[in-house]
C-alpha cells in the first residue's frame, strides 16, 4: 500500500496516540484511515442530498398510463443491455 507522510505538532501526535489506545485502533494509520473514510462518506452524503434537493425543484411529470408505459419500456431496455453485457 502506498504511504503518505504527514507532520503533526506534538499535541496532535499525542491526541492521535490517545485515540488509537482508547478507540481500539491497531496503529495511528488505522485511525487516520478511519477518519478519512468517514470524511469521504460525509462528502458522498452531501452530494446525494444536493442531488435530491435539486430534483425537488424539477417540475414533476404527470403520471399517466403513457408515462408508465414509457418508463417500463426504458427499464426493459436497461435490463436487456445489462444482460447482453453479461452484467
Order of alpha helices (4+ residues) and beta strands (2+ residues): alpha-alpha-alpha
